[in-house]
């Protein structure tokens, strides 16, 4: 790939999703829960939506040179970026570390971050414990359905950011829309689902035994963020940038770059960019954004 491309997301529809993204012409489905903006997963790859490779799967086009050396330490494409609309509460869940997942699941674990796009008044997210607990205490709380009393509930607003390390219990609450940048892993242990039943009258599967092995039982401490930097760890580096005129994006730090317009619109080189459009810039390439808005920039 010799230049930046716009991506077309893979659309996911689950019972807890809403209609927030339909008004941005992202899908004509009745329910849109997740838009997998940057994905190379076999079953859910993003499509290229510009240039000579238009309508091809991103996973079929990108090369090692496009990814850059930082990504080559992973056996697969390292990132998954989603837009999420929670019309209803998501389940209380936890993700394992790489160490545990590789030993027990033959998979990598999951570190992720959430940046809030929009939230209804009074709505929020669950992240981590409100004090230190023991494994036995949490096991009892799960049995008597009082687990929510142990968790931090954060009322959120546009622009808030939360880092979800492996072992941190978490859930997106209803009325919240966000962008999620994560390790490219689909490994999740579900602990609690509000005693909800599916359309057939069945409870969703829980993974309590595994979850109890990977949970961080210490009180959650929210990281302090400075300036435009939203996350910087071994899995991803994420920044927020405001555009008011022109901004040159360079993929010159050993990695491809992906960026999503979470506000505003513009032109990326010669490609029209609207709100919630995501772009992929190959390693060692650059592009010029002209417009006004806010973008989230991710690389490894």
Short mmCIF file of the C-alpha atoms (twelve columns), coordinates in Angstrom:
data_MODEL
# 
_entry.id   MODEL 
# 
loop_
_atom_site.group_PDB 
_atom_site.id 
_atom_site.type_symbol 
_atom_site.label_atom_id 
_atom_site.label_alt_id 
_atom_site.label_comp_id 
_atom_site.label_asym_id 
_atom_site.label_seq_id 
_atom_site.Cartn_x 
_atom_site.Cartn_y 
_atom_site.Cartn_z 
_atom_site.pdbx_PDB_model_num 
ATOM 1   C CA . UNK A 1   0.000   0.000   0.000  1 
ATOM 2   C CA . UNK A 2   1.472   3.345   -1.005 1 
ATOM 3   C CA . UNK A 3   -0.968  5.761   0.631  1 
ATOM 4   C CA . UNK A 4   -3.616  6.283   3.266  1 
ATOM 5   C CA . UNK A 5   -6.976  4.519   2.806  1 
ATOM 6   C CA . UNK A 6   -10.420 4.949   4.318  1 
ATOM 7   C CA . UNK A 7   -11.932 1.870   5.962  1 
ATOM 8   C CA . UNK A 8   -15.464 0.476   5.963  1 
ATOM 9   C CA . UNK A 9   -16.306 -1.176  9.296  1 
ATOM 10  C CA . UNK A 10  -17.680 -4.621  9.984  1 
ATOM 11  C CA . UNK A 11  -21.061 -4.103  11.683 1 
ATOM 12  C CA . UNK A 12  -22.095 -6.141  14.735 1 
ATOM 13  C CA . UNK A 13  -25.687 -6.292  15.975 1 
ATOM 14  C CA . UNK A 14  -26.401 -7.538  19.508 1 
ATOM 15  C CA . UNK A 15  -29.483 -7.189  21.689 1 
ATOM 16  C CA . UNK A 16  -27.920 -4.463  23.866 1 
ATOM 17  C CA . UNK A 17  -27.119 -2.113  20.961 1 
ATOM 18  C CA . UNK A 18  -28.949 0.992   19.789 1 
ATOM 19  C CA . UNK A 19  -29.476 3.349   16.859 1 
ATOM 20  C CA . UNK A 20  -26.830 6.015   17.552 1 
ATOM 21  C CA . UNK A 21  -24.611 5.274   14.545 1 
ATOM 22  C CA . UNK A 22  -27.385 4.880   11.992 1 
ATOM 23  C CA . UNK A 23  -27.775 8.651   11.714 1 
ATOM 24  C CA . UNK A 24  -24.190 8.806   10.493 1 
ATOM 25  C CA . UNK A 25  -25.052 6.374   7.679  1 
ATOM 26  C CA . UNK A 26  -22.903 3.637   9.163  1 
ATOM 27  C CA . UNK A 27  -25.550 0.947   8.799  1 
ATOM 28  C CA . UNK A 28  -29.210 0.465   7.959  1 
ATOM 29  C CA . UNK A 29  -29.660 -2.328  10.531 1 
ATOM 30  C CA . UNK A 30  -32.256 -1.743  13.247 1 
ATOM 31  C CA . UNK A 31  -29.642 -2.334  15.955 1 
ATOM 32  C CA . UNK A 32  -25.950 -1.472  15.667 1 
ATOM 33  C CA . UNK A 33  -23.958 -2.484  18.725 1 
ATOM 34  C CA . UNK A 34  -20.372 -2.354  17.470 1 
ATOM 35  C CA . UNK A 35  -18.569 -1.049  14.415 1 
ATOM 36  C CA . UNK A 36  -15.271 -2.866  14.002 1 
ATOM 37  C CA . UNK A 37  -13.478 0.072   12.425 1 
ATOM 38  C CA . UNK A 38  -9.998  -1.451  12.236 1 
ATOM 39  C CA . UNK A 39  -10.049 -5.228  12.076 1 
ATOM 40  C CA . UNK A 40  -8.277  -8.004  10.222 1 
ATOM 41  C CA . UNK A 41  -10.056 -10.891 11.945 1 
ATOM 42  C CA . UNK A 42  -11.043 -13.585 9.464  1 
ATOM 43  C CA . UNK A 43  -14.734 -13.393 10.234 1 
ATOM 44  C CA . UNK A 44  -14.902 -9.626  10.660 1 
ATOM 45  C CA . UNK A 45  -12.312 -7.800  8.568  1 
ATOM 46  C CA . UNK A 46  -12.639 -4.120  7.726  1 
ATOM 47  C CA . UNK A 47  -12.987 -3.334  4.036  1 
ATOM 48  C CA . UNK A 48  -10.961 -0.747  2.175  1 
ATOM 49  C CA . UNK A 49  -13.268 2.078   1.089  1 
ATOM 50  C CA . UNK A 50  -10.994 4.145   -1.150 1 
ATOM 51  C CA . UNK A 51  -8.355  3.843   -3.868 1 
ATOM 52  C CA . UNK A 52  -7.378  0.975   -6.136 1 
ATOM 53  C CA . UNK A 53  -8.123  -1.659  -3.469 1 
ATOM 54  C CA . UNK A 54  -11.643 -0.417  -2.733 1 
ATOM 55  C CA . UNK A 55  -13.992 -3.170  -1.451 1 
ATOM 56  C CA . UNK A 56  -11.121 -5.560  -0.701 1 
ATOM 57  C CA . UNK A 57  -10.590 -6.854  2.828  1 
ATOM 58  C CA . UNK A 58  -7.861  -4.985  4.675  1 
ATOM 59  C CA . UNK A 59  -6.519  -8.342  5.850  1 
ATOM 60  C CA . UNK A 60  -5.978  -9.417  2.226  1 
ATOM 61  C CA . UNK A 61  -4.054  -6.300  1.218  1 
ATOM 62  C CA . UNK A 62  -1.696  -5.210  4.000  1 
ATOM 63  C CA . UNK A 63  1.903   -6.436  4.039  1 
ATOM 64  C CA . UNK A 64  4.594   -6.679  6.706  1 
ATOM 65  C CA . UNK A 65  6.074   -3.474  5.297  1 
ATOM 66  C CA . UNK A 66  2.732   -1.716  5.746  1 
ATOM 67  C CA . UNK A 67  2.575   -2.794  9.407  1 
ATOM 68  C CA . UNK A 68  6.085   -1.764  10.386 1 
ATOM 69  C CA . UNK A 69  8.598   -3.488  12.683 1 
ATOM 70  C CA . UNK A 70  6.743   -2.743  15.948 1 
ATOM 71  C CA . UNK A 71  3.859   -4.964  14.859 1 
ATOM 72  C CA . UNK A 72  6.043   -7.870  13.775 1 
ATOM 73  C CA . UNK A 73  6.651   -9.034  17.344 1 
ATOM 74  C CA . UNK A 74  3.046   -10.244 17.334 1 
ATOM 75  C CA . UNK A 75  1.959   -13.398 15.436 1 
ATOM 76  C CA . UNK A 76  -1.083  -11.539 14.090 1 
ATOM 77  C CA . UNK A 77  -2.332  -8.019  13.409 1 
ATOM 78  C CA . UNK A 78  -2.025  -6.419  16.858 1 
ATOM 79  C CA . UNK A 79  -4.981  -4.014  17.169 1 
ATOM 80  C CA . UNK A 80  -8.764  -4.068  17.080 1 
ATOM 81  C CA . UNK A 81  -10.622 -0.733  17.141 1 
ATOM 82  C CA . UNK A 82  -14.372 -0.530  17.726 1 
ATOM 83  C CA . UNK A 83  -17.104 2.060   18.038 1 
ATOM 84  C CA . UNK A 84  -19.660 0.886   20.609 1 
ATOM 85  C CA . UNK A 85  -23.243 1.998   21.305 1 
ATOM 86  C CA . UNK A 86  -24.678 0.596   24.534 1 
ATOM 87  C CA . UNK A 87  -28.425 1.130   24.651 1 
ATOM 88  C CA . UNK A 88  -28.527 -1.419  27.477 1 
ATOM 89  C CA . UNK A 89  -25.974 -2.537  30.074 1 
ATOM 90  C CA . UNK A 90  -23.230 -4.881  28.933 1 
ATOM 91  C CA . UNK A 91  -22.289 -7.828  31.126 1 
ATOM 92  C CA . UNK A 92  -19.753 -7.553  33.967 1 
ATOM 93  C CA . UNK A 93  -16.598 -9.150  32.594 1 
ATOM 94  C CA . UNK A 94  -12.838 -9.475  32.852 1 
ATOM 95  C CA . UNK A 95  -10.000 -10.274 30.449 1 
ATOM 96  C CA . UNK A 96  -6.942  -12.414 31.260 1 
ATOM 97  C CA . UNK A 97  -3.307  -11.429 30.820 1 
ATOM 98  C CA . UNK A 98  -1.136  -12.764 28.019 1 
ATOM 99  C CA . UNK A 99  0.644   -15.042 30.501 1 
ATOM 100 C CA . UNK A 100 -2.563  -16.715 31.703 1 
ATOM 101 C CA . UNK A 101 -4.222  -16.813 28.274 1 
ATOM 102 C CA . UNK A 102 -1.229  -18.327 26.481 1 
ATOM 103 C CA . UNK A 103 -0.898  -21.025 29.130 1 
ATOM 104 C CA . UNK A 104 -4.591  -21.900 29.432 1 
ATOM 105 C CA . UNK A 105 -6.371  -20.724 26.275 1 
ATOM 106 C CA . UNK A 106 -3.681  -20.875 23.552 1 
ATOM 107 C CA . UNK A 107 -4.507  -17.237 22.910 1 
ATOM 108 C CA . UNK A 108 -3.258  -13.814 23.882 1 
ATOM 109 C CA . UNK A 109 -5.035  -11.851 26.599 1 
ATOM 110 C CA . UNK A 110 -6.593  -8.432  26.267 1 
ATOM 111 C CA . UNK A 111 -5.653  -4.941  27.329 1 
ATOM 112 C CA . UNK A 112 -8.009  -2.194  26.170 1 
ATOM 113 C CA . UNK A 113 -8.953  1.445   26.592 1 
ATOM 114 C CA . UNK A 114 -12.207 3.393   26.313 1 
ATOM 115 C CA . UNK A 115 -12.577 6.990   25.173 1 
ATOM 116 C CA . UNK A 116 -16.078 8.365   25.670 1 
ATOM 117 C CA . UNK A 117 -17.734 9.809   22.567 1 
ATOM 118 C CA . UNK A 118 -21.080 10.637  24.116 1 
ATOM 119 C CA . UNK A 119 -23.180 9.661   27.140 1 
ATOM 120 C CA . UNK A 120 -26.713 10.278  28.349 1 
ATOM 121 C CA . UNK A 121 -27.045 12.202  31.603 1 
ATOM 122 C CA . UNK A 122 -26.381 10.034  34.655 1 
ATOM 123 C CA . UNK A 123 -24.991 7.136   32.629 1 
ATOM 124 C CA . UNK A 124 -21.600 5.567   33.078 1 
ATOM 125 C CA . UNK A 125 -19.329 2.562   33.305 1 
ATOM 126 C CA . UNK A 126 -18.151 0.016   35.865 1 
ATOM 127 C CA . UNK A 127 -14.364 -0.183  36.243 1 
ATOM 128 C CA . UNK A 128 -12.523 -2.063  38.993 1 
ATOM 129 C CA . UNK A 129 -13.161 -2.570  42.698 1 
ATOM 130 C CA . UNK A 130 -13.981 0.245   45.140 1 
ATOM 131 C CA . UNK A 131 -11.617 -1.288  47.745 1 
ATOM 132 C CA . UNK A 132 -9.391  -4.341  48.154 1 
ATOM 133 C CA . UNK A 133 -11.242 -7.671  48.184 1 
ATOM 134 C CA . UNK A 134 -10.327 -11.327 48.531 1 
ATOM 135 C CA . UNK A 135 -11.140 -14.035 46.040 1 
ATOM 136 C CA . UNK A 136 -13.498 -15.602 48.575 1 
ATOM 137 C CA . UNK A 137 -15.391 -12.336 49.086 1 
ATOM 138 C CA . UNK A 138 -15.944 -11.859 45.360 1 
ATOM 139 C CA . UNK A 139 -16.989 -15.472 44.883 1 
ATOM 140 C CA . UNK A 140 -19.629 -14.973 47.584 1 
ATOM 141 C CA . UNK A 141 -20.782 -11.703 45.982 1 
ATOM 142 C CA . UNK A 142 -21.280 -13.471 42.685 1 
ATOM 143 C CA . UNK A 143 -23.347 -16.190 44.322 1 
ATOM 144 C CA . UNK A 144 -25.658 -13.741 46.104 1 
ATOM 145 C CA . UNK A 145 -25.846 -11.328 43.111 1 
ATOM 146 C CA . UNK A 146 -24.351 -8.345  44.947 1 
ATOM 147 C CA . UNK A 147 -21.211 -7.998  42.811 1 
ATOM 148 C CA . UNK A 148 -22.229 -4.503  41.625 1 
ATOM 149 C CA . UNK A 149 -21.827 -3.204  45.180 1 
ATOM 150 C CA . UNK A 150 -18.091 -3.934  45.010 1 
ATOM 151 C CA . UNK A 151 -17.459 -2.000  41.794 1 
ATOM 152 C CA . UNK A 152 -16.707 1.602   40.960 1 
ATOM 153 C CA . UNK A 153 -19.451 3.223   38.912 1 
ATOM 154 C CA . UNK A 154 -18.133 6.280   37.078 1 
ATOM 155 C CA . UNK A 155 -20.554 8.779   35.585 1 
ATOM 156 C CA . UNK A 156 -18.915 9.667   32.286 1 
ATOM 157 C CA . UNK A 157 -18.938 12.525  29.832 1 
ATOM 158 C CA . UNK A 158 -17.560 13.137  26.364 1 
ATOM 159 C CA . UNK A 159 -13.766 13.145  26.393 1 
ATOM 160 C CA . UNK A 160 -13.219 10.864  29.405 1 
ATOM 161 C CA . UNK A 161 -10.703 8.037   29.009 1 
ATOM 162 C CA . UNK A 162 -10.297 4.789   30.971 1 
ATOM 163 C CA . UNK A 163 -7.570  2.172   30.648 1 
ATOM 164 C CA . UNK A 164 -8.777  -1.401  31.248 1 
ATOM 165 C CA . UNK A 165 -5.794  -3.574  32.103 1 
ATOM 166 C CA . UNK A 166 -6.086  -7.381  32.161 1 
ATOM 167 C CA . UNK A 167 -7.648  -8.509  35.436 1 
ATOM 168 C CA . UNK A 168 -9.781  -5.367  35.839 1 
ATOM 169 C CA . UNK A 169 -13.503 -6.089  36.161 1 
ATOM 170 C CA . UNK A 170 -15.484 -3.757  33.915 1 
ATOM 171 C CA . UNK A 171 -18.674 -3.132  31.975 1 
ATOM 172 C CA . UNK A 172 -20.101 -0.424  29.733 1 
ATOM 173 C CA . UNK A 173 -23.359 0.916   31.114 1 
ATOM 174 C CA . UNK A 174 -26.440 1.799   29.101 1 
ATOM 175 C CA . UNK A 175 -26.531 5.192   27.441 1 
ATOM 176 C CA . UNK A 176 -22.792 5.302   26.693 1 
ATOM 177 C CA . UNK A 177 -21.089 5.550   23.296 1 
ATOM 178 C CA . UNK A 178 -17.319 5.111   23.051 1 
ATOM 179 C CA . UNK A 179 -14.339 4.168   20.952 1 
ATOM 180 C CA . UNK A 180 -12.429 1.107   22.163 1 
ATOM 181 C CA . UNK A 181 -8.798  0.405   21.263 1 
ATOM 182 C CA . UNK A 182 -7.708  -3.085  22.295 1 
ATOM 183 C CA . UNK A 183 -5.375  -5.965  21.749 1 
ATOM 184 C CA . UNK A 184 -6.631  -8.074  18.883 1 
ATOM 185 C CA . UNK A 185 -8.177  -10.729 21.122 1 
ATOM 186 C CA . UNK A 186 -11.735 -11.894 21.645 1 
ATOM 187 C CA . UNK A 187 -11.071 -13.610 24.976 1 
ATOM 188 C CA . UNK A 188 -13.612 -12.520 27.610 1 
ATOM 189 C CA . UNK A 189 -14.761 -14.083 30.885 1 
ATOM 190 C CA . UNK A 190 -18.303 -13.086 31.819 1 
ATOM 191 C CA . UNK A 191 -19.082 -12.920 35.570 1 
ATOM 192 C CA . UNK A 192 -22.533 -11.390 35.821 1 
ATOM 193 C CA . UNK A 193 -25.298 -10.531 33.385 1 
ATOM 194 C CA . UNK A 194 -28.006 -8.941  35.573 1 
ATOM 195 C CA . UNK A 195 -29.949 -12.242 35.618 1 
ATOM 196 C CA . UNK A 196 -31.098 -11.510 32.057 1 
ATOM 197 C CA . UNK A 197 -32.475 -14.213 29.793 1 
ATOM 198 C CA . UNK A 198 -32.218 -14.431 26.026 1 
ATOM 199 C CA . UNK A 199 -35.165 -14.712 23.650 1 
ATOM 200 C CA . UNK A 200 -35.338 -18.454 24.355 1 
ATOM 201 C CA . UNK A 201 -35.507 -17.941 28.128 1 
ATOM 202 C CA . UNK A 202 -31.920 -19.012 28.805 1 
ATOM 203 C CA . UNK A 203 -29.264 -17.270 30.867 1 
ATOM 204 C CA . UNK A 204 -26.071 -16.390 29.016 1 
ATOM 205 C CA . UNK A 205 -23.010 -18.507 29.775 1 
ATOM 206 C CA . UNK A 206 -20.817 -17.322 32.630 1 
ATOM 207 C CA . UNK A 207 -17.109 -18.086 33.132 1 
ATOM 208 C CA . UNK A 208 -16.785 -17.560 36.873 1 
ATOM 209 C CA . UNK A 209 -14.157 -20.199 37.658 1 
ATOM 210 C CA . UNK A 210 -11.745 -18.850 35.066 1 
ATOM 211 C CA . UNK A 211 -12.517 -15.247 35.964 1 
ATOM 212 C CA . UNK A 212 -11.701 -15.801 39.633 1 
ATOM 213 C CA . UNK A 213 -8.192  -16.912 38.602 1 
ATOM 214 C CA . UNK A 214 -7.395  -13.741 36.637 1 
ATOM 215 C CA . UNK A 215 -9.119  -10.927 38.561 1 
ATOM 216 C CA . UNK A 216 -7.041  -8.162  40.137 1 
ATOM 217 C CA . UNK A 217 -8.597  -7.958  43.620 1 
ATOM 218 C CA . UNK A 218 -6.962  -4.655  44.572 1 
ATOM 219 C CA . UNK A 219 -8.740  -1.300  44.583 1 
ATOM 220 C CA . UNK A 220 -8.802  0.313   41.139 1 
ATOM 221 C CA . UNK A 221 -6.729  3.462   40.706 1 
ATOM 222 C CA . UNK A 222 -7.705  5.580   37.714 1 
ATOM 223 C CA . UNK A 223 -4.603  6.622   35.706 1 
ATOM 224 C CA . UNK A 224 -3.829  10.320  35.469 1 
ATOM 225 C CA . UNK A 225 -3.635  11.451  31.844 1 
ATOM 226 C CA . UNK A 226 -1.691  14.445  30.600 1 
ATOM 227 C CA . UNK A 227 -2.418  16.465  27.489 1 
ATOM 228 C CA . UNK A 228 -3.291  14.631  24.296 1 
ATOM 229 C CA . UNK A 229 -1.821  11.286  25.417 1 
ATOM 230 C CA . UNK A 230 -4.595  8.782   26.189 1 
ATOM 231 C CA . UNK A 231 -2.636  5.528   26.484 1 
ATOM 232 C CA . UNK A 232 0.937   4.351   26.120 1 
ATOM 233 C CA . UNK A 233 1.747   0.727   26.914 1 
ATOM 234 C CA . UNK A 234 3.347   -2.289  25.290 1 
ATOM 235 C CA . UNK A 235 0.236   -2.906  23.179 1 
ATOM 236 C CA . UNK A 236 -0.840  0.505   21.878 1 
ATOM 237 C CA . UNK A 237 -0.070  4.219   21.871 1 
ATOM 238 C CA . UNK A 238 -3.146  6.435   21.578 1 
ATOM 239 C CA . UNK A 239 -3.466  10.211  21.259 1 
ATOM 240 C CA . UNK A 240 -6.276  12.695  20.737 1 
ATOM 241 C CA . UNK A 241 -5.664  15.567  18.329 1 
ATOM 242 C CA . UNK A 242 -7.737  18.623  17.522 1 
ATOM 243 C CA . UNK A 243 -7.795  19.776  13.909 1 
ATOM 244 C CA . UNK A 244 -8.520  23.342  12.927 1 
ATOM 245 C CA . UNK A 245 -7.033  23.828  9.491  1 
ATOM 246 C CA . UNK A 246 -4.312  21.337  8.570  1 
ATOM 247 C CA . UNK A 247 -2.594  18.440  10.348 1 
ATOM 248 C CA . UNK A 248 0.166   16.287  8.863  1 
ATOM 249 C CA . UNK A 249 0.115   12.663  10.068 1 
ATOM 250 C CA . UNK A 250 3.353   10.677  9.748  1 
ATOM 251 C CA . UNK A 251 3.777   6.929   10.308 1 
ATOM 252 C CA . UNK A 252 7.446   7.284   11.153 1 
ATOM 253 C CA . UNK A 253 7.807   5.558   14.517 1 
ATOM 254 C CA . UNK A 254 8.030   1.933   13.383 1 
ATOM 255 C CA . UNK A 255 4.295   1.377   13.085 1 
ATOM 256 C CA . UNK A 256 1.289   1.904   10.891 1 
ATOM 257 C CA . UNK A 257 -1.135  4.565   12.117 1 
ATOM 258 C CA . UNK A 258 -4.929  4.405   12.345 1 
ATOM 259 C CA . UNK A 259 -7.096  7.430   13.098 1 
ATOM 260 C CA . UNK A 260 -10.824 7.948   13.578 1 
ATOM 261 C CA . UNK A 261 -12.805 11.173  13.357 1 
ATOM 262 C CA . UNK A 262 -14.885 11.284  16.535 1 
ATOM 263 C CA . UNK A 263 -15.952 14.863  15.821 1 
ATOM 264 C CA . UNK A 264 -16.063 17.025  12.705 1 
ATOM 265 C CA . UNK A 265 -15.142 16.367  9.104  1 
ATOM 266 C CA . UNK A 266 -12.511 17.139  6.512  1 
ATOM 267 C CA . UNK A 267 -10.399 15.765  3.691  1 
ATOM 268 C CA . UNK A 268 -7.563  13.259  4.118  1 
ATOM 269 C CA . UNK A 269 -5.298  13.801  1.116  1 
ATOM 270 C CA . UNK A 270 -8.041  13.566  -1.523 1 
ATOM 271 C CA . UNK A 271 -10.491 11.425  0.486  1 
ATOM 272 C CA . UNK A 272 -13.609 12.884  2.118  1 
ATOM 273 C CA . UNK A 273 -13.744 12.283  5.862  1 
ATOM 274 C CA . UNK A 274 -16.959 12.437  7.900  1 
ATOM 275 C CA . UNK A 275 -17.650 11.832  11.576 1 
ATOM 276 C CA . UNK A 276 -16.740 8.259   12.634 1 
ATOM 277 C CA . UNK A 277 -14.709 7.524   9.505  1 
ATOM 278 C CA . UNK A 278 -11.515 5.552   10.197 1 
ATOM 279 C CA . UNK A 279 -8.322  5.560   8.133  1 
ATOM 280 C CA . UNK A 280 -5.268  3.301   7.841  1 
ATOM 281 C CA . UNK A 281 -1.874  4.861   7.095  1 
ATOM 282 C CA . UNK A 282 0.881   2.369   6.214  1 
ATOM 283 C CA . UNK A 283 4.255   2.509   7.935  1 
ATOM 284 C CA . UNK A 284 6.676   5.114   6.493  1 
ATOM 285 C CA . UNK A 285 3.839   7.006   4.773  1 
ATOM 286 C CA . UNK A 286 2.238   10.340  5.586  1 
ATOM 287 C CA . UNK A 287 -1.022  12.134  4.845  1 
ATOM 288 C CA . UNK A 288 -2.433  15.633  5.208  1 
ATOM 289 C CA . UNK A 289 -5.736  16.246  6.960  1 
ATOM 290 C CA . UNK A 290 -7.616  19.449  6.173  1 
ATOM 291 C CA . UNK A 291 -10.727 20.238  8.188  1 
ATOM 292 C CA . UNK A 292 -12.059 20.833  11.664 1 
ATOM 293 C CA . UNK A 293 -12.716 18.224  14.320 1 
ATOM 294 C CA . UNK A 294 -11.184 15.690  16.712 1 
ATOM 295 C CA . UNK A 295 -9.381  12.494  15.823 1 
ATOM 296 C CA . UNK A 296 -8.141  9.532   17.869 1 
ATOM 297 C CA . UNK A 297 -4.759  8.317   16.614 1 
ATOM 298 C CA . UNK A 298 -3.565  4.764   17.361 1 
ATOM 299 C CA . UNK A 299 -0.349  2.855   16.660 1 
ATOM 300 C CA . UNK A 300 1.750   0.066   18.193 1 
# 
